[in-house]
Amino acid sequence: MKSAPPAAQDRMTPLDGGEVFSRLWPAADPAAPLILLFHDSLGCVELWRDFPAQLRAASGCAVLAYDRLGHGRSSPRAQWPELDFIRREALLLTELLAGWNIGRFIAFGHSVGGAIAAHCAALRPAACQALITESAQAFVEERTLGGIRAAQQQLSRPEQREKLRRYHGDKADWVLNAWVRTWLAPGFAGWNLAAELPALHCPLLAIHGEEDEYGSALHPRRYLSLSREAAELLLLPGVRHLPHREQPELVAGAVAGFLRRRLG
C-alpha cells in the first residue's frame, strides 16, 4: 500500500515590511530538489489550489509557495508598489529562504511571478537550479494592458470583488488597485525584462497559452532570448492565462519531464 505524502506545513516569516505567509509541500525524499512558486498579481498561496500537490506528485520535488506582502495571509502594505517592484520582490526572499533552510531551488513563476522568478534566478545564480515561467510578461504589450482594463471592469462587480476578499480579506482592494495602478502607469510603459536582467545561466522552460489574454507568444520567446543555457518553449493551443488551472496534469508533467532532462 502506497504511503500518504507528507502533510503540508505553514509558516509566517518576518521580512522587511511585515510577515510573509508560506506553505511547504515536503517531498517524500528529503534530498529531493525544491520548486519555489511565485504567484501572479492577484494571487496567493490558496489560489494555486491543488497544483502544488500535483506538481509534487509528478516531479517528486518539494514545493514551496508564499504570499507576497499585501497578498493572502501576509501582512498588508500601506504603500503602492514602486515601479521597480519586480526586482525589489526578488530581493526580499533572502529571509524566507533562510527561514526554511533552503540553499538551492527551482524557480517557477506565473504571470508577473515569472518575471520575479527570473530576477530571483539572475540574482542567485549559484542557488537557482532551473527557471520555469508560465504566462509570464517580459515587456508591456497593448494586449497586456487591454487584458488588465477588461479585468478591472469585471472585478468592479460586487460578486467578483467578494471573490477577491475570500482570498485577500481586507487587502482585496489594495491587491486589485496595486495591479491596475502599476501596469497602467505611464512611467511603467517602458518596462521590459531585457533592460533590467542580466543573462540567465540556468535551464529554462517557458510555458505559454496561445490564447493568453494578457500576452502574446512574444513574451516566452523574449525569455528564451535571455537564456545562456538549455531553453525550451511549450506553447499550449486553446489555453489562456492559467495553464496550471486549465491543464494542470499537462503542465505538471511537462515540468517533471523538463527537470528530468535538465537536472538528471
C-alpha positions as CSV (number, residue, x, y, z in Angstrom):
1,M,0.0,0.0,0.0
2,K,1.4,3.4,-1.0
3,S,2.0,5.7,1.9
4,A,0.4,9.2,2.0
5,P,2.6,12.1,1.0
6,P,3.9,14.2,3.9
7,A,1.5,16.9,5.2
8,A,1.9,20.5,4.1
9,Q,3.5,22.9,6.6
10,D,2.6,26.5,7.1
11,R,4.9,29.3,8.4
12,M,5.0,33.0,9.0
13,T,8.4,34.7,8.3
14,P,9.2,38.2,9.4
15,L,10.6,40.3,6.5
16,D,11.4,43.9,6.0
17,G,7.9,45.4,5.9
18,G,5.9,42.7,7.6
19,E,5.3,39.0,7.9
20,V,5.1,36.6,4.9
21,F,2.9,33.5,4.9
22,S,4.3,30.4,3.1
23,R,3.3,26.8,2.7
24,L,5.7,23.8,2.1
25,W,4.6,20.6,0.5
26,P,7.5,18.3,1.6
27,A,8.9,15.7,-0.8
28,A,9.0,12.0,0.3
29,D,12.7,12.2,-0.2
30,P,14.3,14.9,1.9
31,A,17.2,15.2,-0.6
32,A,14.8,16.0,-3.5
33,P,15.0,19.4,-5.2
34,L,12.6,22.2,-4.2
35,I,10.3,24.2,-6.5
36,L,9.6,27.7,-5.3
37,L,6.3,29.1,-6.6
38,F,5.9,32.8,-7.4
39,H,2.2,33.9,-7.8
40,D,0.6,36.4,-10.1
41,S,-0.6,40.0,-9.4
42,L,-3.9,38.9,-7.9
43,G,-2.6,35.6,-6.5
44,C,-1.7,34.0,-3.2
45,V,-0.9,30.5,-1.8
46,E,-4.5,29.4,-1.7
47,L,-5.2,30.4,-5.3
48,W,-2.6,27.8,-6.5
49,R,-5.3,25.3,-5.3
50,D,-4.3,21.7,-5.9
51,F,-1.5,22.5,-8.3
52,P,1.4,22.4,-5.8
53,A,0.4,18.9,-4.7
54,Q,0.0,17.8,-8.3
55,L,3.4,19.2,-9.1
56,R,5.0,17.4,-6.1
57,A,3.4,14.1,-7.2
58,A,4.6,14.5,-10.8
59,S,8.1,15.7,-10.1
60,G,9.0,14.1,-6.8
61,C,10.2,17.6,-5.7
62,A,9.2,19.5,-2.6
63,V,7.1,22.6,-3.4
64,L,7.1,26.0,-1.5
65,A,4.6,28.8,-2.2
66,Y,4.4,32.1,-0.4
67,D,2.1,35.2,-0.3
68,R,3.9,38.4,-1.3
69,L,3.4,41.3,1.2
70,G,-0.1,42.7,0.7
71,H,-1.5,39.4,-0.5
72,G,-3.3,36.5,1.0
73,R,-2.3,35.9,4.6
74,S,0.8,38.1,4.5
75,S,0.9,41.5,6.2
76,P,-0.9,44.3,4.5
77,R,1.1,47.0,2.6
78,A,0.3,50.7,3.1
79,Q,2.3,51.9,0.1
80,W,1.7,51.2,-3.6
81,P,4.4,49.1,-5.3
82,E,7.3,51.0,-6.7
83,L,7.8,50.9,-10.5
84,D,10.8,48.6,-10.0
85,F,8.8,46.3,-7.7
86,I,9.6,43.2,-9.7
87,R,13.3,43.4,-8.8
88,R,12.5,44.5,-5.3
89,E,10.3,41.5,-4.7
90,A,13.1,39.1,-5.8
91,L,15.5,40.8,-3.3
92,L,13.1,40.3,-0.4
93,L,13.4,36.5,-0.5
94,T,16.6,36.1,1.5
95,E,14.9,35.8,4.9
96,L,12.1,33.5,3.5
97,L,14.7,31.0,2.1
98,A,16.8,31.1,5.2
99,G,13.7,30.5,7.4
100,W,13.0,27.3,5.5
101,N,16.8,26.4,5.4
102,I,16.7,26.4,1.6
103,G,20.0,26.6,-0.2
104,R,19.1,25.6,-3.8
105,F,15.8,25.8,-5.6
106,I,13.9,25.7,-8.9
107,A,12.1,28.9,-9.6
108,F,8.5,28.6,-11.1
109,G,6.6,31.9,-11.7
110,H,3.2,32.6,-13.1
111,S,2.4,35.9,-14.9
112,V,4.3,38.7,-13.2
113,G,5.6,36.0,-10.8
114,G,7.5,34.7,-13.8
115,A,9.4,38.0,-14.1
116,I,10.1,37.9,-10.3
117,A,11.3,34.3,-10.6
118,A,13.6,35.3,-13.5
119,H,15.1,38.1,-11.4
120,C,15.5,35.7,-8.5
121,A,17.4,33.3,-10.8
122,A,19.6,36.0,-12.1
123,L,20.3,37.4,-8.7
124,R,21.1,34.0,-7.2
125,P,22.8,32.1,-10.0
126,A,24.5,29.7,-7.6
127,A,21.3,28.8,-5.8
128,C,18.8,28.6,-8.7
129,Q,19.0,25.3,-10.5
130,A,16.3,26.0,-13.1
131,L,13.7,28.6,-14.1
132,I,10.2,27.8,-15.3
133,T,8.0,30.7,-16.5
134,E,4.3,30.3,-17.1
135,S,2.2,33.0,-18.9
136,A,5.0,35.5,-17.9
137,Q,5.2,39.0,-19.2
138,A,8.6,40.3,-20.5
139,F,7.5,43.8,-21.5
140,V,4.4,46.0,-21.5
141,E,2.3,44.9,-24.5
142,E,-1.0,46.5,-25.5
143,R,-2.6,43.1,-25.2
144,T,-1.5,43.0,-21.6
145,L,-2.9,46.4,-20.9
146,G,-6.2,45.6,-22.6
147,G,-6.5,42.4,-20.5
148,I,-5.9,44.4,-17.3
149,R,-8.6,47.0,-18.3
150,A,-11.1,44.2,-19.0
151,A,-10.3,42.5,-15.7
152,Q,-10.6,45.8,-13.8
153,Q,-14.1,46.3,-15.2
154,Q,-15.1,42.7,-14.4
155,L,-13.7,42.9,-10.9
156,S,-15.6,46.1,-10.2
157,R,-18.7,44.0,-9.8
158,P,-19.6,43.3,-6.2
159,E,-19.8,39.5,-6.6
160,Q,-16.3,39.5,-8.2
161,R,-14.8,41.7,-5.6
162,E,-16.2,39.3,-2.9
163,K,-14.2,36.5,-4.6
164,L,-11.0,38.6,-4.1
165,R,-11.9,39.2,-0.4
166,R,-12.3,35.4,0.0
167,Y,-8.5,35.1,-0.5
168,H,-7.1,38.5,0.5
169,G,-9.6,39.7,3.1
170,D,-9.4,43.4,3.8
171,K,-6.4,43.7,1.5
172,A,-8.5,42.9,-1.6
173,D,-9.0,46.5,-2.8
174,W,-5.2,47.1,-2.4
175,V,-4.4,44.0,-4.4
176,L,-6.5,45.0,-7.3
177,N,-5.6,48.7,-7.3
178,A,-1.9,47.9,-6.9
179,W,-2.0,45.8,-10.0
180,V,-4.0,48.2,-12.1
181,R,-2.2,51.4,-11.0
182,T,1.3,49.9,-11.6
183,W,0.7,48.4,-15.0
184,L,-1.3,51.3,-16.4
185,A,1.1,53.9,-15.0
186,P,2.8,55.9,-17.8
187,G,6.1,55.5,-16.0
188,F,5.8,51.7,-16.3
189,A,5.2,51.7,-20.0
190,G,8.8,51.2,-20.9
191,W,9.5,48.3,-18.5
192,N,11.0,45.3,-20.1
193,L,12.9,42.3,-18.8
194,A,15.9,42.7,-21.0
195,A,16.6,46.2,-19.8
196,E,16.8,45.0,-16.2
197,L,18.0,41.5,-16.3
198,P,21.5,40.0,-17.0
199,A,21.7,36.8,-18.9
200,L,20.1,33.7,-17.3
201,H,22.6,30.9,-16.6
202,C,20.2,28.1,-15.7
203,P,18.0,25.8,-17.7
204,L,14.7,27.5,-18.7
205,L,11.3,26.2,-19.6
206,A,8.8,28.9,-20.8
207,I,5.1,27.8,-20.8
208,H,2.5,29.9,-22.5
209,G,-1.1,29.5,-23.7
210,E,-1.6,30.5,-27.3
211,E,-4.9,32.2,-26.3
212,D,-3.4,34.1,-23.3
213,E,-5.4,37.3,-22.9
214,Y,-2.5,39.1,-21.1
215,G,0.3,38.5,-23.6
216,S,1.3,37.1,-27.0
217,A,3.9,34.4,-27.6
218,L,6.4,37.2,-28.0
219,H,6.8,37.0,-24.2
220,P,8.1,33.5,-23.8
221,R,10.3,33.9,-26.8
222,R,11.8,37.0,-25.1
223,Y,12.6,34.9,-22.1
224,L,14.3,32.3,-24.2
225,S,16.4,35.0,-25.9
226,L,17.9,35.9,-22.4
227,S,18.9,32.3,-21.6
228,R,22.6,31.2,-22.0
229,E,21.7,27.6,-21.1
230,A,19.3,25.0,-22.4
231,A,16.0,26.6,-23.1
232,E,12.6,25.1,-24.1
233,L,9.3,26.6,-25.2
234,L,6.0,25.0,-24.6
235,L,3.1,26.7,-26.4
236,L,-0.3,25.3,-25.5
237,P,-3.1,25.6,-28.1
238,G,-6.5,26.7,-26.8
239,V,-5.1,27.7,-23.4
240,R,-5.4,31.1,-21.9
241,H,-3.6,32.8,-18.9
242,L,-3.9,30.0,-16.4
243,P,-2.3,26.8,-17.8
244,H,-1.8,25.3,-14.4
245,R,-5.5,25.5,-13.8
246,E,-6.7,24.8,-17.3
247,Q,-4.4,21.9,-18.0
248,P,-2.8,21.0,-14.6
249,E,-1.7,17.4,-15.4
250,L,-0.2,18.5,-18.7
251,V,1.8,21.4,-17.0
252,A,2.9,19.3,-14.0
253,G,4.0,16.5,-16.4
254,A,5.9,19.0,-18.6
255,V,7.7,20.4,-15.7
256,A,8.6,17.0,-14.4
257,G,9.9,15.9,-17.8
258,F,11.9,19.1,-18.2
259,L,13.6,18.7,-14.8
260,R,14.5,15.1,-15.5
261,R,16.1,16.1,-18.8
262,R,18.0,19.1,-17.5
263,L,18.8,18.2,-13.9
264,G,19.0,14.4,-14.2
